[in-house]
Amino acid sequence: MAALDFEKPIIEIQKKIDDLQRVSDKHLDLGPEIKKLEQKLEAAKTKAYTNLTAWQRIQIARHPRRPYTLDYIRMMMTDFVEIHGDRLFADDLAMIAGFAMIEDERVVVIGHQKGRDTAENVKRNFGCAHPEGYRKAMRAMRLAEKCGLPVVVFIDTPGAYPGIGAEERGQAQAIAENLRDMAGLKTPVIATVIGEGGSGGALGVGVADYVLILQHSYYSVISPEGCASILWRSATKASEAAEALKLTGEHLMKFGIIDEIIPEPLGGAHYAPEAVAERLKTSILKQIERLKDLSAKDLLEARYAKFRAIGEYSQAS
């Protein structure tokens, strides 16, 4: 498993345990030594993962083994039928959309998708959607509205793709239209930040009635590297920018940007993905049950009030 810088002491202890287990047999009892190392390992994990900085949590959010949208669909849902294309230009593989079942609930599911290796990351554009991805997402949401189905969104992107082609095809307009149209969508929308929640690329599918975030995910107006490059003219200040941006779940909860934090195991969701998926499924089903009882008028009014309440401002006399 890939190790982050602050995880290296943990990996070293684990390697020692593995080495001792390989040489231990009926003629050489290394059980006591292994037990001591296992206790040391748990202490090291607790120390490392209960005192994470914002930058370390971002590193976990970007971990290459972290579950992605298709992983959560596989773990939480059944009968997934993917839809393709925006009916205007192309099918964007950085954005997943389709129909699925969560237990007895039929839903429309949408989410960013990254790749596990270089070839798949190129294919998925590293989870950075083009305008056709956002248009495909809105096409799926319109289908959900027409069919009376709730929308479940998984957010995991460093940001919308900023390339020339994307700009030529209306990247900013596609995101702006999604913000407008999601605000008026007459069906429940539940969004979860499962990894990275970067800039308008995340918000373009994030205007939801209920917003969750996994414990070690982040949600921010800009990446720490981008912020550091603007403010300090150096991306090496990313760790300082991460602290200043207040992008962790606890800060976002305090500001009223998200509604619930889903706990993760020590080390992150990739250490126990099935357990995290089960927690997330339980919360999503609870919110679907609550929201589907609201009238369209009450749903839209509550969504409007939720987003109007974000932020503070003063008016000059």
C-alpha positions in Angstrom: 0.0 0.0 0.0 1.3 3.5 -0.9 2.6 5.3 2.2 2.3 9.1 2.9 5.3 10.8 4.4 3.8 10.9 8.0 2.9 7.2 7.7 6.5 6.0 7.3 7.1 5.2 11.0 3.9 3.1 10.9 5.0 1.3 7.7 8.4 0.5 9.2 6.8 -1.1 12.3 4.4 -3.1 10.1 7.3 -4.3 8.0 9.1 -5.6 11.2 6.0 -7.4 12.2 5.7 -9.0 8.8 9.4 -10.1 8.8 9.0 -11.7 12.3 5.8 -13.5 11.2 7.6 -15.0 8.2 10.5 -16.4 10.3 8.3 -17.5 13.2 7.5 -21.2 13.3 7.1 -24.0 15.8 10.9 -24.1 16.5 11.1 -20.3 17.1 8.4 -18.6 19.1 8.4 -14.9 18.4 4.9 -14.4 19.6 5.8 -12.0 22.5 8.0 -9.9 20.3 5.3 -9.7 17.6 2.7 -8.7 20.3 4.9 -5.9 21.6 5.4 -4.6 18.0 1.6 -4.8 17.4 1.0 -2.7 20.5 3.6 -0.2 19.4 2.0 -0.2 15.9 -1.5 0.7 17.4 0.1 3.4 19.5 1.9 4.9 16.5 -1.4 4.8 14.4 -3.3 6.5 17.2 -0.7 9.2 17.6 -0.4 9.9 13.9 -4.1 9.8 12.9 -5.6 11.6 15.8 -3.4 14.7 15.4 -3.6 15.3 11.7 -2.9 18.7 10.2 -5.1 20.0 7.5 -2.4 19.3 4.9 -2.1 15.7 6.1 -5.8 15.2 5.8 -5.6 16.5 2.2 -2.9 13.9 1.5 -5.3 11.2 2.8 -8.1 12.6 0.7 -5.9 12.2 -2.3 -4.6 8.7 -1.4 -4.4 6.5 -4.5 -6.1 3.7 -2.6 -9.0 5.8 -1.4 -12.5 4.5 -2.6 -13.9 6.4 -5.6 -17.4 6.8 -6.9 -17.6 3.5 -8.7 -16.3 1.7 -5.6 -19.1 3.3 -3.5 -21.7 2.4 -6.1 -20.4 -1.2 -6.0 -20.4 -1.4 -2.2 -23.7 0.5 -1.5 -25.9 0.0 -4.5 -27.3 -2.7 -6.8 -28.7 -2.7 -10.4 -26.5 0.2 -11.5 -27.2 1.2 -15.1 -24.9 3.9 -16.4 -26.0 6.6 -18.9 -23.5 8.2 -21.3 -23.1 11.5 -23.1 -24.5 15.1 -22.8 -26.4 14.9 -26.1 -24.3 17.9 -27.3 -20.6 16.9 -27.7 -19.3 13.7 -26.0 -19.3 11.4 -23.0 -17.0 12.6 -20.2 -15.5 9.6 -18.4 -14.5 11.9 -15.4 -18.2 12.1 -14.5 -20.3 9.0 -13.8 -24.1 9.1 -14.0 -26.8 6.5 -14.0 -29.7 4.7 -12.2 -29.3 2.4 -9.2 -30.9 0.9 -6.1 -30.0 1.6 -2.5 -31.8 -1.2 -0.8 -35.4 -0.5 -1.8 -34.8 3.0 -3.0 -34.4 3.7 -6.7 -32.0 6.7 -7.2 -30.1 8.6 -9.8 -26.4 8.5 -8.9 -23.8 11.0 -10.1 -20.1 11.4 -9.2 -16.6 12.3 -10.2 -14.4 9.3 -11.1 -10.6 9.1 -10.9 -8.3 6.3 -12.1 -6.2 3.8 -10.3 -3.2 3.9 -12.6 -1.7 6.2 -15.2 -3.7 4.8 -18.1 -7.0 5.0 -16.3 -6.3 8.5 -14.9 -5.6 9.7 -18.4 -8.9 8.1 -19.5 -10.8 9.7 -16.5 -8.8 13.0 -16.8 -7.8 12.6 -13.1 -11.4 13.3 -12.1 -11.4 16.7 -13.6 -14.7 17.0 -15.6 -15.1 18.8 -18.9 -18.3 20.9 -19.6 -19.9 17.8 -21.2 -19.5 16.0 -17.8 -21.5 18.7 -16.0 -24.1 18.7 -18.8 -24.4 14.9 -18.5 -24.8 15.3 -14.8 -27.6 17.8 -15.3 -29.2 15.6 -17.9 -29.3 12.8 -15.3 -30.8 15.1 -12.7 -33.5 16.2 -15.1 -34.3 12.5 -15.6 -34.5 12.1 -11.8 -36.8 15.0 -11.5 -39.1 13.6 -14.3 -39.2 10.2 -12.7 -39.6 11.4 -9.1 -36.3 9.9 -8.0 -33.8 11.3 -5.4 -30.3 12.2 -6.6 -27.2 10.9 -4.8 -24.0 12.7 -5.6 -20.3 11.7 -4.9 -17.9 14.6 -5.1 -14.2 13.9 -5.6 -12.3 16.3 -7.9 -9.4 18.7 -7.6 -11.4 21.0 -9.8 -13.1 21.3 -13.2 -10.7 20.8 -16.1 -9.2 24.3 -17.0 -7.9 23.4 -20.5 -8.5 25.5 -23.6 -10.9 23.0 -25.2 -13.0 22.9 -22.1 -13.1 26.7 -22.0 -14.0 26.8 -25.7 -16.9 24.5 -25.0 -18.3 26.6 -22.2 -16.9 25.2 -18.9 -17.8 28.2 -16.8 -21.3 28.4 -18.4 -21.9 24.6 -17.8 -21.1 24.9 -14.1 -23.1 28.1 -13.7 -26.1 26.5 -15.3 -25.8 23.6 -13.0 -25.7 25.9 -10.0 -28.9 27.6 -11.2 -30.7 24.5 -12.2 -29.8 22.4 -9.2 -31.2 25.2 -7.0 -34.6 24.7 -8.6 -34.5 20.9 -9.0 -37.8 19.5 -7.7 -36.4 16.3 -6.2 -34.2 15.6 -3.2 -30.5 15.9 -3.7 -27.9 14.4 -1.2 -24.2 15.1 -1.9 -21.2 13.6 -0.2 -17.6 14.8 -0.5 -15.7 11.4 -0.6 -12.2 12.8 -1.4 -11.3 16.1 -2.9 -13.9 18.9 -3.1 -12.1 21.4 -5.2 -13.6 24.8 -6.4 -16.4 25.1 -8.9 -15.7 21.6 -10.2 -17.1 20.3 -6.9 -19.8 22.8 -6.4 -21.1 22.2 -10.0 -22.8 19.0 -8.7 -22.9 20.1 -5.0 -26.0 22.2 -4.6 -27.8 19.7 -2.4 -30.5 19.6 0.3 -28.1 17.7 2.5 -24.3 17.7 2.2 -22.1 15.1 3.9 -18.3 14.8 4.0 -16.0 11.9 4.9 -13.8 12.7 7.9 -10.6 13.1 5.9 -12.0 14.7 2.8 -11.9 18.4 2.1 -14.1 21.0 0.4 -12.6 24.3 -0.7 -12.9 27.3 -3.1 -9.4 26.5 -4.3 -6.7 23.9 -3.9 -4.0 24.7 -1.3 -1.4 24.7 -4.0 -3.4 27.2 -6.1 -4.0 29.4 -3.0 -0.3 29.3 -2.1 0.7 30.2 -5.7 -1.5 33.2 -5.6 -0.8 34.5 -2.1 2.8 33.5 -1.6 3.8 33.0 -5.3 5.0 29.5 -4.3 3.1 26.2 -4.2 5.6 25.1 -1.5 3.4 27.0 1.0 0.5 24.6 0.4 0.5 23.4 4.0 0.1 26.9 5.3 -2.6 27.6 2.8 -4.5 24.4 3.8 -4.6 25.7 7.4 -5.8 29.2 6.3 -8.5 27.9 4.0 -10.4 26.1 6.8 -11.4 23.3 4.5 -11.7 20.3 6.9 -15.1 18.9 8.0 -15.0 20.5 11.4 -14.6 24.0 10.0 -17.1 23.4 7.2 -19.6 22.2 9.8 -19.1 25.3 11.9 -19.6 27.5 8.8 -22.8 25.7 7.9 -21.4 24.5 4.6 -21.9 20.8 5.3 -24.4 19.0 7.4 -22.7 15.8 8.6 -19.3 14.3 9.0 -19.0 10.5 8.3 -16.2 9.0 10.5 -13.4 7.1 8.9 -11.2 4.4 10.5 -7.6 5.2 11.6 -5.6 5.9 8.4 -8.6 6.7 6.2 -11.4 5.1 4.3 -9.1 2.9 2.3 -8.3 0.9 5.4 -12.0 -0.2 5.9 -13.9 0.8 2.8 -16.9 -1.5 3.4 -17.4 -0.1 6.9 -17.3 3.5 5.6 -19.7 2.7 2.8 -22.2 1.1 5.3 -22.1 4.3 7.4 -22.6 6.4 4.4 -25.4 4.3 3.1 -27.3 4.5 6.4 -27.0 8.3 6.5 -28.1 8.7 2.8 -31.1 6.4 3.3 -32.1 8.4 6.4 -32.0 11.7 4.5 -33.9 10.3 1.5 -36.7 9.1 3.9 -36.8 12.6 5.4 -36.6 14.6 2.2 -39.1 12.7 0.1 -41.9 13.6 2.5 -41.4 17.3 1.8 -43.5 19.0 -0.9 -41.7 20.4 -3.9 -42.4 23.9 -2.5 -41.0 23.1 0.9 -38.0 21.3 -0.6 -37.0 24.3 -2.7 -37.6 26.8 0.1 -35.4 24.8 2.5 -32.6 24.5 -0.2 -32.7 28.2 -0.9 -32.5 29.1 2.8 -29.7 26.6 3.3 -27.4 28.3 0.8 -28.5 31.8 1.5 -27.4 31.3 5.1 -23.8 30.5 4.1 -21.3 33.3 4.7 -21.4 36.7 6.4 -21.6 40.1 4.9 -22.2 43.7 6.0 -23.9 46.5 4.1 -22.5 50.0 4.2 -24.9 52.8 5.1 
